[in-house]
Structures are given as C-alpha cells and as structure tokens.
Amino acid sequence: MLVKIEDGFYLNSLHIIAVHVSKNMITQDFSIDIKYTPHSQKANGTYHKKCQSKAEADLFLQSLHQQIAKI
C-alpha cells in the first residue's frame, strides 16, 4: 500500500526499512530520515525531512504511523 510522505512523494509501505529521528543540539531542529528500497532490495534510498520543532516532527511521525497502521 502506498503511504503519502509529502505532496507528490509516495512510498510503498513494504519498502520502508527504517525511520531515524535526530535532534541538532545547536539549531534545535529535528531531522527525520526514512530509509527505503526504491526498486530492488540491493539499493537503498533515503528521504530526508527537517522539522523546526518537536511538535512538527511528532505530527509528521504520527501521520506516517497512522497511514502504515491502516494496512
């Protein structure tokens, strides 16, 4: 099933490998990296999203989780 990451960018939920969240201690920004297999299991892609606040990062992650949980 396709999961909407942002407008115009969808991933098949079966291709998502990992979600990594980190916080930049200097700027206080949050970085979210979604690792996925684009077309073959031998190649990996990474989608990167930068969030200005914890609330924005939480909202993005909750939305992603809800879409994947529908499957």
C-alpha positions as CSV (number, residue, x, y, z in Angstrom):
1,M,0.0,0.0,0.0
2,L,1.2,3.5,-0.8
3,V,2.0,5.9,2.0
4,K,1.9,9.6,1.3
5,I,5.2,11.2,2.6
6,E,4.5,14.6,1.1
7,D,2.7,16.1,-1.9
8,G,3.8,14.1,-4.9
9,F,6.0,11.7,-3.0
10,Y,4.6,8.3,-2.0
11,L,6.3,5.1,-0.8
12,N,5.1,1.5,-0.8
13,S,4.9,0.7,2.9
14,L,6.6,-2.7,2.3
15,H,9.7,-0.8,1.0
16,I,10.2,1.3,4.2
17,I,13.2,-0.2,6.0
18,A,13.8,2.3,8.9
19,V,12.9,5.7,10.3
20,H,15.6,7.6,12.1
21,V,15.0,10.8,14.1
22,S,17.7,13.0,15.4
23,K,17.9,16.4,17.0
24,N,20.5,19.1,16.2
25,M,21.6,20.4,19.6
26,I,22.8,23.7,18.1
27,T,19.8,24.7,16.0
28,Q,17.2,22.6,17.9
29,D,15.9,21.3,14.6
30,F,14.7,17.7,14.2
31,S,15.8,15.6,11.2
32,I,13.8,12.6,10.1
33,D,15.4,10.1,7.7
34,I,13.2,7.4,6.1
35,K,15.3,4.6,4.5
36,Y,13.6,2.6,1.8
37,T,14.3,0.2,-1.1
38,P,13.3,2.0,-4.2
39,H,13.2,-0.7,-6.9
40,S,15.4,-3.5,-5.7
41,Q,16.4,-4.8,-2.3
42,K,20.1,-4.2,-3.2
43,A,19.7,-0.4,-3.5
44,N,18.6,1.9,-0.7
45,G,17.1,5.4,-0.9
46,T,16.7,8.0,1.9
47,Y,14.0,10.6,2.2
48,H,15.1,13.4,4.5
49,K,12.7,15.8,6.2
50,K,13.7,18.7,8.5
51,C,11.3,19.9,11.2
52,Q,11.6,23.2,13.0
53,S,10.0,22.0,16.2
54,K,9.3,18.8,18.2
55,A,5.5,19.3,17.6
56,E,6.1,19.4,13.8
57,A,8.2,16.2,13.9
58,D,5.6,14.5,16.1
59,L,2.8,15.4,13.8
60,F,4.7,14.1,10.7
61,L,5.6,10.8,12.5
62,Q,2.1,10.3,13.8
63,S,0.7,10.8,10.3
64,L,3.2,8.3,8.9
65,H,2.4,5.8,11.6
66,Q,-1.4,6.1,11.1
67,Q,-1.0,5.6,7.3
68,I,1.1,2.5,7.8
69,A,-1.2,1.1,10.5
70,K,-4.2,1.2,8.1
71,I,-2.7,-1.6,6.1
